[in-house]
Amino acid sequence: MLGVRRPSVSVAAGMLRKAGFIRYTRGTVAILGRDGLEAAACPCYGVIKAEFDRLLP
């Protein structure tokens, strides 16, 4: 779905897990720290979220 190789997903998920933002087990992701996760995301996240919110109020 993301268009990236599995090892890349594992590395990214591991970094987010170590930072305490997610819990990642066997393909299941639980968000533990949304604010930190948003801060770690690229600046485009805010733009995409604003557009999504505008289109689907």
CHARMM internal coordinates of N, CA and C (Angstrom, degrees):
IC EDIT
DIST 1 N 1 CA 1.4501
DIST 1 CA 1 C 1.5226
ANGL 1 N 1 CA 1 C 111.86
DIST 1 C 2 N 1.3228
ANGL 1 CA 1 C 2 N 117.97
DIHE 1 N 1 CA 1 C 2 N -34.19
DIST 2 N 2 CA 1.4568
ANGL 1 C 2 N 2 CA 120.59
DIHE 1 CA 1 C 2 N 2 CA -177.09
DIST 2 CA 2 C 1.5229
ANGL 2 N 2 CA 2 C 112.79
DIHE 1 C 2 N 2 CA 2 C -88.64
DIST 2 C 3 N 1.3043
ANGL 2 CA 2 C 3 N 117.62
DIHE 2 N 2 CA 2 C 3 N -15.30
DIST 3 N 3 CA 1.4506
ANGL 2 C 3 N 3 CA 120.79
DIHE 2 CA 2 C 3 N 3 CA -178.86
DIST 3 CA 3 C 1.5203
ANGL 3 N 3 CA 3 C 113.17
DIHE 2 C 3 N 3 CA 3 C 76.55
DIST 3 C 4 N 1.3265
ANGL 3 CA 3 C 4 N 117.14
DIHE 3 N 3 CA 3 C 4 N 25.99
DIST 4 N 4 CA 1.4599
ANGL 3 C 4 N 4 CA 121.32
DIHE 3 CA 3 C 4 N 4 CA 177.20
DIST 4 CA 4 C 1.5203
ANGL 4 N 4 CA 4 C 108.93
DIHE 3 C 4 N 4 CA 4 C -127.72
DIST 4 C 5 N 1.3123
ANGL 4 CA 4 C 5 N 115.35
DIHE 4 N 4 CA 4 C 5 N 160.92
DIST 5 N 5 CA 1.4625
ANGL 4 C 5 N 5 CA 120.29
DIHE 4 CA 4 C 5 N 5 CA -179.57
DIST 5 CA 5 C 1.5241
ANGL 5 N 5 CA 5 C 110.66
DIHE 4 C 5 N 5 CA 5 C -74.79
DIST 5 C 6 N 1.3055
ANGL 5 CA 5 C 6 N 116.09
DIHE 5 N 5 CA 5 C 6 N 151.94
DIST 6 N 6 CA 1.4643
ANGL 5 C 6 N 6 CA 122.83
DIHE 5 CA 5 C 6 N 6 CA -177.96
DIST 6 CA 6 C 1.5214
ANGL 6 N 6 CA 6 C 113.06
DIHE 5 C 6 N 6 CA 6 C -54.20
DIST 6 C 7 N 1.3436
ANGL 6 CA 6 C 7 N 119.34
DIHE 6 N 6 CA 6 C 7 N -43.41
DIST 7 N 7 CA 1.4691
ANGL 6 C 7 N 7 CA 118.28
DIHE 6 CA 6 C 7 N 7 CA 179.23
DIST 7 CA 7 C 1.5304
ANGL 7 N 7 CA 7 C 112.99
DIHE 6 C 7 N 7 CA 7 C -60.18
DIST 7 C 8 N 1.3204
ANGL 7 CA 7 C 8 N 116.99
DIHE 7 N 7 CA 7 C 8 N -34.21
DIST 8 N 8 CA 1.4666
ANGL 7 C 8 N 8 CA 120.13
DIHE 7 CA 7 C 8 N 8 CA 178.47
DIST 8 CA 8 C 1.5220
ANGL 8 N 8 CA 8 C 111.17
DIHE 7 C 8 N 8 CA 8 C -65.75
DIST 8 C 9 N 1.3215
ANGL 8 CA 8 C 9 N 116.68
DIHE 8 N 8 CA 8 C 9 N -39.23
DIST 9 N 9 CA 1.4642
ANGL 8 C 9 N 9 CA 121.12
DIHE 8 CA 8 C 9 N 9 CA 177.83
DIST 9 CA 9 C 1.5279
ANGL 9 N 9 CA 9 C 109.71
DIHE 8 C 9 N 9 CA 9 C -65.22
DIST 9 C 10 N 1.3200
ANGL 9 CA 9 C 10 N 116.67
DIHE 9 N 9 CA 9 C 10 N -42.30
DIST 10 N 10 CA 1.4644
ANGL 9 C 10 N 10 CA 120.70
DIHE 9 CA 9 C 10 N 10 CA 179.60
DIST 10 CA 10 C 1.5228
ANGL 10 N 10 CA 10 C 111.80
DIHE 9 C 10 N 10 CA 10 C -62.24
DIST 10 C 11 N 1.3289
ANGL 10 CA 10 C 11 N 116.91
DIHE 10 N 10 CA 10 C 11 N -40.95
DIST 11 N 11 CA 1.4673
ANGL 10 C 11 N 11 CA 120.76
DIHE 10 CA 10 C 11 N 11 CA 178.93
DIST 11 CA 11 C 1.5284
ANGL 11 N 11 CA 11 C 110.07
DIHE 10 C 11 N 11 CA 11 C -64.70
DIST 11 C 12 N 1.3266
ANGL 11 CA 11 C 12 N 116.76
DIHE 11 N 11 CA 11 C 12 N -48.72
DIST 12 N 12 CA 1.4704
ANGL 11 C 12 N 12 CA 120.57
DIHE 11 CA 11 C 12 N 12 CA -179.20
DIST 12 CA 12 C 1.5258
ANGL 12 N 12 CA 12 C 110.72
DIHE 11 C 12 N 12 CA 12 C -62.30
DIST 12 C 13 N 1.3286
ANGL 12 CA 12 C 13 N 117.12
DIHE 12 N 12 CA 12 C 13 N -45.06
DIST 13 N 13 CA 1.4632
ANGL 12 C 13 N 13 CA 120.68
DIHE 12 CA 12 C 13 N 13 CA 179.70
DIST 13 CA 13 C 1.5239
ANGL 13 N 13 CA 13 C 110.65
DIHE 12 C 13 N 13 CA 13 C -63.34
DIST 13 C 14 N 1.3273
ANGL 13 CA 13 C 14 N 116.94
DIHE 13 N 13 CA 13 C 14 N -38.14
DIST 14 N 14 CA 1.4674
ANGL 13 C 14 N 14 CA 120.47
DIHE 13 CA 13 C 14 N 14 CA 178.19
DIST 14 CA 14 C 1.5186
ANGL 14 N 14 CA 14 C 112.04
DIHE 13 C 14 N 14 CA 14 C -63.30
DIST 14 C 15 N 1.3193
ANGL 14 CA 14 C 15 N 116.99
DIHE 14 N 14 CA 14 C 15 N -40.64
DIST 15 N 15 CA 1.4649
ANGL 14 C 15 N 15 CA 120.94
DIHE 14 CA 14 C 15 N 15 CA 178.40
DIST 15 CA 15 C 1.5272
ANGL 15 N 15 CA 15 C 110.84
DIHE 14 C 15 N 15 CA 15 C -65.65
DIST 15 C 16 N 1.3208
ANGL 15 CA 15 C 16 N 117.13
DIHE 15 N 15 CA 15 C 16 N -42.45
DIST 16 N 16 CA 1.4663
ANGL 15 C 16 N 16 CA 120.76
DIHE 15 CA 15 C 16 N 16 CA 179.15
DIST 16 CA 16 C 1.5255
ANGL 16 N 16 CA 16 C 111.25
DIHE 15 C 16 N 16 CA 16 C -68.15
DIST 16 C 17 N 1.3410
ANGL 16 CA 16 C 17 N 116.16
DIHE 16 N 16 CA 16 C 17 N -34.20
DIST 17 N 17 CA 1.4669
ANGL 16 C 17 N 17 CA 120.64
DIHE 16 CA 16 C 17 N 17 CA 177.12
DIST 17 CA 17 C 1.5257
ANGL 17 N 17 CA 17 C 110.65
DIHE 16 C 17 N 17 CA 17 C -66.96
DIST 17 C 18 N 1.3344
ANGL 17 CA 17 C 18 N 116.76
DIHE 17 N 17 CA 17 C 18 N -45.70
DIST 18 N 18 CA 1.4627
ANGL 17 C 18 N 18 CA 120.66
DIHE 17 CA 17 C 18 N 18 CA 179.49
DIST 18 CA 18 C 1.5259
ANGL 18 N 18 CA 18 C 111.99
DIHE 17 C 18 N 18 CA 18 C -62.80
DIST 18 C 19 N 1.3315
ANGL 18 CA 18 C 19 N 116.39
DIHE 18 N 18 CA 18 C 19 N -31.28
DIST 19 N 19 CA 1.4696
ANGL 18 C 19 N 19 CA 120.80
DIHE 18 CA 18 C 19 N 19 CA 178.19
DIST 19 CA 19 C 1.5324
ANGL 19 N 19 CA 19 C 111.19
DIHE 18 C 19 N 19 CA 19 C -77.00
DIST 19 C 20 N 1.3486
ANGL 19 CA 19 C 20 N 116.82
DIHE 19 N 19 CA 19 C 20 N -10.92
DIST 20 N 20 CA 1.4648
ANGL 19 C 20 N 20 CA 120.86
DIHE 19 CA 19 C 20 N 20 CA 178.21
DIST 20 CA 20 C 1.5203
ANGL 20 N 20 CA 20 C 114.06
DIHE 19 C 20 N 20 CA 20 C 85.43
DIST 20 C 21 N 1.3419
ANGL 20 CA 20 C 21 N 116.90
DIHE 20 N 20 CA 20 C 21 N 14.26
DIST 21 N 21 CA 1.4584
ANGL 20 C 21 N 21 CA 120.28
DIHE 20 CA 20 C 21 N 21 CA -178.44
DIST 21 CA 21 C 1.5212
ANGL 21 N 21 CA 21 C 113.34
DIHE 20 C 21 N 21 CA 21 C -85.82
DIST 21 C 22 N 1.3468
ANGL 21 CA 21 C 22 N 116.37
DIHE 21 N 21 CA 21 C 22 N -28.17
DIST 22 N 22 CA 1.4683
ANGL 21 C 22 N 22 CA 120.18
DIHE 21 CA 21 C 22 N 22 CA -178.28
DIST 22 CA 22 C 1.5242
ANGL 22 N 22 CA 22 C 110.34
DIHE 21 C 22 N 22 CA 22 C -138.16
DIST 22 C 23 N 1.3228
ANGL 22 CA 22 C 23 N 114.47
DIHE 22 N 22 CA 22 C 23 N 162.52
DIST 23 N 23 CA 1.4709
ANGL 22 C 23 N 23 CA 122.38
DIHE 22 CA 22 C 23 N 23 CA 165.92
DIST 23 CA 23 C 1.5235
ANGL 23 N 23 CA 23 C 104.25
DIHE 22 C 23 N 23 CA 23 C -116.64
DIST 23 C 24 N 1.3230
ANGL 23 CA 23 C 24 N 116.75
DIHE 23 N 23 CA 23 C 24 N 126.87
DIST 24 N 24 CA 1.4541
ANGL 23 C 24 N 24 CA 122.48
DIHE 23 CA 23 C 24 N 24 CA -172.29
DIST 24 CA 24 C 1.5179
ANGL 24 N 24 CA 24 C 108.86
DIHE 23 C 24 N 24 CA 24 C -128.47
DIST 24 C 25 N 1.3355
ANGL 24 CA 24 C 25 N 116.76
DIHE 24 N 24 CA 24 C 25 N 112.31
DIST 25 N 25 CA 1.4504
ANGL 24 C 25 N 25 CA 121.15
DIHE 24 CA 24 C 25 N 25 CA -178.71
DIST 25 CA 25 C 1.5163
ANGL 25 N 25 CA 25 C 110.00
DIHE 24 C 25 N 25 CA 25 C -139.62
DIST 25 C 26 N 1.3285
ANGL 25 CA 25 C 26 N 117.03
DIHE 25 N 25 CA 25 C 26 N 119.55
DIST 26 N 26 CA 1.4680
ANGL 25 C 26 N 26 CA 123.09
DIHE 25 CA 25 C 26 N 26 CA 176.17
DIST 26 CA 26 C 1.5280
ANGL 26 N 26 CA 26 C 114.02
DIHE 25 C 26 N 26 CA 26 C 46.41
DIST 26 C 27 N 1.3124
ANGL 26 CA 26 C 27 N 116.71
DIHE 26 N 26 CA 26 C 27 N 48.84
DIST 27 N 27 CA 1.4497
ANGL 26 C 27 N 27 CA 121.18
DIHE 26 CA 26 C 27 N 27 CA 176.60
DIST 27 CA 27 C 1.5175
ANGL 27 N 27 CA 27 C 114.94
DIHE 26 C 27 N 27 CA 27 C 83.12
DIST 27 C 28 N 1.3261
ANGL 27 CA 27 C 28 N 117.58
DIHE 27 N 27 CA 27 C 28 N -0.54
DIST 28 N 28 CA 1.4591
ANGL 27 C 28 N 28 CA 121.25
DIHE 27 CA 27 C 28 N 28 CA 177.83
DIST 28 CA 28 C 1.5268
ANGL 28 N 28 CA 28 C 108.67
DIHE 27 C 28 N 28 CA 28 C -103.04
DIST 28 C 29 N 1.3148
ANGL 28 CA 28 C 29 N 115.94
DIHE 28 N 28 CA 28 C 29 N 128.22
DIST 29 N 29 CA 1.4607
ANGL 28 C 29 N 29 CA 121.16
DIHE 28 CA 28 C 29 N 29 CA -178.65
DIST 29 CA 29 C 1.5191
ANGL 29 N 29 CA 29 C 109.26
DIHE 28 C 29 N 29 CA 29 C -115.86
DIST 29 C 30 N 1.3302
ANGL 29 CA 29 C 30 N 116.66
DIHE 29 N 29 CA 29 C 30 N 128.51
DIST 30 N 30 CA 1.4630
ANGL 29 C 30 N 30 CA 122.40
DIHE 29 CA 29 C 30 N 30 CA 174.48
DIST 30 CA 30 C 1.5212
ANGL 30 N 30 CA 30 C 107.36
DIHE 29 C 30 N 30 CA 30 C -117.40
DIST 30 C 31 N 1.3236
ANGL 30 CA 30 C 31 N 116.70
DIHE 30 N 30 CA 30 C 31 N 129.04
DIST 31 N 31 CA 1.4582
ANGL 30 C 31 N 31 CA 122.05
DIHE 30 CA 30 C 31 N 31 CA 179.30
DIST 31 CA 31 C 1.5245
ANGL 31 N 31 CA 31 C 108.56
DIHE 30 C 31 N 31 CA 31 C -81.56
DIST 31 C 32 N 1.3315
ANGL 31 CA 31 C 32 N 116.56
DIHE 31 N 31 CA 31 C 32 N 122.54
DIST 32 N 32 CA 1.4613
ANGL 31 C 32 N 32 CA 121.80
DIHE 31 CA 31 C 32 N 32 CA -179.48
DIST 32 CA 32 C 1.5231
ANGL 32 N 32 CA 32 C 112.51
DIHE 31 C 32 N 32 CA 32 C -105.66
DIST 32 C 33 N 1.3294
ANGL 32 CA 32 C 33 N 116.18
DIHE 32 N 32 CA 32 C 33 N -28.52
DIST 33 N 33 CA 1.4553
ANGL 32 C 33 N 33 CA 120.63
DIHE 32 CA 32 C 33 N 33 CA -177.74
DIST 33 CA 33 C 1.5180
ANGL 33 N 33 CA 33 C 110.80
DIHE 32 C 33 N 33 CA 33 C -140.58
DIST 33 C 34 N 1.3177
ANGL 33 CA 33 C 34 N 116.42
DIHE 33 N 33 CA 33 C 34 N 82.73
DIST 34 N 34 CA 1.4615
ANGL 33 C 34 N 34 CA 120.51
DIHE 33 CA 33 C 34 N 34 CA -175.01
DIST 34 CA 34 C 1.5256
ANGL 34 N 34 CA 34 C 112.64
DIHE 33 C 34 N 34 CA 34 C -60.41
DIST 34 C 35 N 1.3217
ANGL 34 CA 34 C 35 N 118.00
DIHE 34 N 34 CA 34 C 35 N -42.48
DIST 35 N 35 CA 1.4643
ANGL 34 C 35 N 35 CA 120.54
DIHE 34 CA 34 C 35 N 35 CA -179.00
DIST 35 CA 35 C 1.5300
ANGL 35 N 35 CA 35 C 110.71
DIHE 34 C 35 N 35 CA 35 C -60.97
DIST 35 C 36 N 1.3031
ANGL 35 CA 35 C 36 N 117.17
DIHE 35 N 35 CA 35 C 36 N -44.72
DIST 36 N 36 CA 1.4613
ANGL 35 C 36 N 36 CA 120.61
DIHE 35 CA 35 C 36 N 36 CA 178.60
DIST 36 CA 36 C 1.5092
ANGL 36 N 36 CA 36 C 112.04
DIHE 35 C 36 N 36 CA 36 C -66.68
DIST 36 C 37 N 1.3209
ANGL 36 CA 36 C 37 N 116.23
DIHE 36 N 36 CA 36 C 37 N -38.15
DIST 37 N 37 CA 1.4541
ANGL 36 C 37 N 37 CA 121.17
DIHE 36 CA 36 C 37 N 37 CA 178.69
DIST 37 CA 37 C 1.5291
ANGL 37 N 37 CA 37 C 110.57
DIHE 36 C 37 N 37 CA 37 C -63.88
DIST 37 C 38 N 1.3278
ANGL 37 CA 37 C 38 N 116.91
DIHE 37 N 37 CA 37 C 38 N -42.77
DIST 38 N 38 CA 1.4678
ANGL 37 C 38 N 38 CA 120.78
DIHE 37 CA 37 C 38 N 38 CA 177.21
DIST 38 CA 38 C 1.5241
ANGL 38 N 38 CA 38 C 110.93
DIHE 37 C 38 N 38 CA 38 C -65.11
DIST 38 C 39 N 1.3187
ANGL 38 CA 38 C 39 N 117.42
DIHE 38 N 38 CA 38 C 39 N -38.31
DIST 39 N 39 CA 1.4641
ANGL 38 C 39 N 39 CA 120.91
DIHE 38 CA 38 C 39 N 39 CA 179.29
DIST 39 CA 39 C 1.5313
ANGL 39 N 39 CA 39 C 111.13
DIHE 38 C 39 N 39 CA 39 C -66.37
DIST 39 C 40 N 1.3382
ANGL 39 CA 39 C 40 N 116.80
DIHE 39 N 39 CA 39 C 40 N -31.87
DIST 40 N 40 CA 1.4601
ANGL 39 C 40 N 40 CA 121.28
DIHE 39 CA 39 C 40 N 40 CA -179.89
DIST 40 CA 40 C 1.5310
ANGL 40 N 40 CA 40 C 112.27
DIHE 39 C 40 N 40 CA 40 C -79.16
DIST 40 C 41 N 1.3239
ANGL 40 CA 40 C 41 N 117.28
DIHE 40 N 40 CA 40 C 41 N -17.56
DIST 41 N 41 CA 1.4631
ANGL 40 C 41 N 41 CA 121.61
DIHE 40 CA 40 C 41 N 41 CA -178.53
DIST 41 CA 41 C 1.5248
ANGL 41 N 41 CA 41 C 110.46
DIHE 40 C 41 N 41 CA 41 C -74.68
DIST 41 C 42 N 1.3106
ANGL 41 CA 41 C 42 N 115.08
DIHE 41 N 41 CA 41 C 42 N 161.80
DIST 42 N 42 CA 1.4665
ANGL 41 C 42 N 42 CA 118.78
DIHE 41 CA 41 C 42 N 42 CA 177.66
DIST 42 CA 42 C 1.5329
ANGL 42 N 42 CA 42 C 109.56
DIHE 41 C 42 N 42 CA 42 C -68.29
DIST 42 C 43 N 1.3363
ANGL 42 CA 42 C 43 N 117.16
DIHE 42 N 42 CA 42 C 43 N 159.80
DIST 43 N 43 CA 1.4694
ANGL 42 C 43 N 43 CA 120.52
DIHE 42 CA 42 C 43 N 43 CA -179.35
DIST 43 CA 43 C 1.5274
ANGL 43 N 43 CA 43 C 113.54
DIHE 42 C 43 N 43 CA 43 C -59.15
DIST 43 C 44 N 1.3238
ANGL 43 CA 43 C 44 N 117.03
DIHE 43 N 43 CA 43 C 44 N -21.25
DIST 44 N 44 CA 1.4653
ANGL 43 C 44 N 44 CA 119.74
DIHE 43 CA 43 C 44 N 44 CA -179.36
DIST 44 CA 44 C 1.5331
ANGL 44 N 44 CA 44 C 111.66
DIHE 43 C 44 N 44 CA 44 C -66.28
DIST 44 C 45 N 1.3381
ANGL 44 CA 44 C 45 N 118.09
DIHE 44 N 44 CA 44 C 45 N -19.98
DIST 45 N 45 CA 1.4620
ANGL 44 C 45 N 45 CA 119.96
DIHE 44 CA 44 C 45 N 45 CA 179.89
DIST 45 CA 45 C 1.5299
ANGL 45 N 45 CA 45 C 110.88
DIHE 44 C 45 N 45 CA 45 C -57.46
DIST 45 C 46 N 1.3274
ANGL 45 CA 45 C 46 N 117.18
DIHE 45 N 45 CA 45 C 46 N -45.46
DIST 46 N 46 CA 1.4645
ANGL 45 C 46 N 46 CA 120.98
DIHE 45 CA 45 C 46 N 46 CA -179.73
DIST 46 CA 46 C 1.5186
ANGL 46 N 46 CA 46 C 112.28
DIHE 45 C 46 N 46 CA 46 C -62.47
DIST 46 C 47 N 1.3198
ANGL 46 CA 46 C 47 N 116.67
DIHE 46 N 46 CA 46 C 47 N -39.51
DIST 47 N 47 CA 1.4692
ANGL 46 C 47 N 47 CA 121.26
DIHE 46 CA 46 C 47 N 47 CA 178.91
DIST 47 CA 47 C 1.5216
ANGL 47 N 47 CA 47 C 110.33
DIHE 46 C 47 N 47 CA 47 C -65.00
DIST 47 C 48 N 1.3183
ANGL 47 CA 47 C 48 N 116.53
DIHE 47 N 47 CA 47 C 48 N -46.28
DIST 48 N 48 CA 1.4655
ANGL 47 C 48 N 48 CA 121.32
DIHE 47 CA 47 C 48 N 48 CA -179.45
DIST 48 CA 48 C 1.5267
ANGL 48 N 48 CA 48 C 110.44
DIHE 47 C 48 N 48 CA 48 C -64.98
DIST 48 C 49 N 1.3363
ANGL 48 CA 48 C 49 N 116.98
DIHE 48 N 48 CA 48 C 49 N -42.95
DIST 49 N 49 CA 1.4609
ANGL 48 C 49 N 49 CA 120.24
DIHE 48 CA 48 C 49 N 49 CA 179.91
DIST 49 CA 49 C 1.5256
ANGL 49 N 49 CA 49 C 111.09
DIHE 48 C 49 N 49 CA 49 C -63.38
DIST 49 C 50 N 1.3307
ANGL 49 CA 49 C 50 N 117.28
DIHE 49 N 49 CA 49 C 50 N -42.58
DIST 50 N 50 CA 1.4693
ANGL 49 C 50 N 50 CA 120.79
DIHE 49 CA 49 C 50 N 50 CA 179.20
DIST 50 CA 50 C 1.5315
ANGL 50 N 50 CA 50 C 111.07
DIHE 49 C 50 N 50 CA 50 C -61.60
DIST 50 C 51 N 1.3222
ANGL 50 CA 50 C 51 N 116.57
DIHE 50 N 50 CA 50 C 51 N -41.94
DIST 51 N 51 CA 1.4677
ANGL 50 C 51 N 51 CA 120.32
DIHE 50 CA 50 C 51 N 51 CA 179.30
DIST 51 CA 51 C 1.5259
ANGL 51 N 51 CA 51 C 110.56
DIHE 50 C 51 N 51 CA 51 C -67.16
DIST 51 C 52 N 1.3107
ANGL 51 CA 51 C 52 N 117.00
DIHE 51 N 51 CA 51 C 52 N -42.18
DIST 52 N 52 CA 1.4660
ANGL 51 C 52 N 52 CA 121.58
DIHE 51 CA 51 C 52 N 52 CA 177.72
DIST 52 CA 52 C 1.5275
ANGL 52 N 52 CA 52 C 110.20
DIHE 51 C 52 N 52 CA 52 C -59.91
DIST 52 C 53 N 1.3376
ANGL 52 CA 52 C 53 N 115.75
DIHE 52 N 52 CA 52 C 53 N -46.19
DIST 53 N 53 CA 1.4641
ANGL 52 C 53 N 53 CA 120.30
DIHE 52 CA 52 C 53 N 53 CA 179.50
DIST 53 CA 53 C 1.5268
ANGL 53 N 53 CA 53 C 112.00
DIHE 52 C 53 N 53 CA 53 C -63.85
DIST 53 C 54 N 1.3365
ANGL 53 CA 53 C 54 N 115.94
DIHE 53 N 53 CA 53 C 54 N -34.55
DIST 54 N 54 CA 1.4623
ANGL 53 C 54 N 54 CA 120.31
DIHE 53 CA 53 C 54 N 54 CA 178.96
DIST 54 CA 54 C 1.5279
ANGL 54 N 54 CA 54 C 111.06
DIHE 53 C 54 N 54 CA 54 C -68.71
DIST 54 C 55 N 1.3242
ANGL 54 CA 54 C 55 N 116.13
DIHE 54 N 54 CA 54 C 55 N -40.63
DIST 55 N 55 CA 1.4593
ANGL 54 C 55 N 55 CA 120.30
DIHE 54 CA 54 C 55 N 55 CA -176.85
DIST 55 CA 55 C 1.5284
ANGL 55 N 55 CA 55 C 113.22
DIHE 54 C 55 N 55 CA 55 C -78.00
DIST 55 C 56 N 1.3214
ANGL 55 CA 55 C 56 N 116.21
DIHE 55 N 55 CA 55 C 56 N -32.06
DIST 56 N 56 CA 1.4672
ANGL 55 C 56 N 56 CA 121.41
DIHE 55 CA 55 C 56 N 56 CA -177.67
DIST 56 CA 56 C 1.5296
ANGL 56 N 56 CA 56 C 109.44
DIHE 55 C 56 N 56 CA 56 C -125.58
DIST 56 C 57 N 1.3319
ANGL 56 CA 56 C 57 N 116.87
DIHE 56 N 56 CA 56 C 57 N 74.29
DIST 57 N 57 CA 1.4782
ANGL 56 C 57 N 57 CA 119.37
DIHE 56 CA 56 C 57 N 57 CA -177.21
DIST 57 CA 57 C 1.5196
ANGL 57 N 57 CA 57 C 113.07
DIHE 56 C 57 N 57 CA 57 C -68.36
END
COOR INIT
IC SEED 1 N 1 CA 1 C
IC BUILD
